[in-house]
Amino acid sequence: YSCTLVEWFSTYSDLPCEDMGMWRVEPDYDVMGRCMCSVIHVDSILRSAHIISVAGTQKLPKQFTYHDSLDTFRLFYVNKYADHHTHEIVF
C-alpha cells in the first residue's frame, strides 16, 4: 500500500517567532496523552516538513541522538528556509 504514518502538530501561536522568523508548532495529543497520528495515502501529501527542535537552556546528555528529538522536545520550528519551495508554501 502507498501509505505513511503522519504525526500531527498544531501552531504554537498566531505569529511566527520574532527572533527566528519561523513558525513554531507543538505535537497534538489525544485525551490519553498519546501523540495524534494517522495513516494517510501518500498522494495526499503536498511535501514533508523540516522541523527543528526549540532548545532550552539545559545541555543535552552526551548519548542524546536525533532519534530522541520527537520524544524529548515539546516545541519545534518549521524550517521555511530549507529550500525555495518550502519558503513559498509554509504558512
Sequence and secondary structure as in RCSB ss.txt:
>XXXX:A:sequence
YSCTLVEWFSTYSDLPCEDMGMWRVEPDYDVMGRCMCSVIHVDSILRSAHIISVAGTQKLPKQFTYHDSLDTFRL
FYVNKYADHHTHEIVF
>XXXX:A:secstr
  EEEEE EEESSSS  TTT SEEEEE B TTS B EEEEEGGG S    EEE   SS   TT  GGGHHHH S 
EEE TTS HHHHHH  
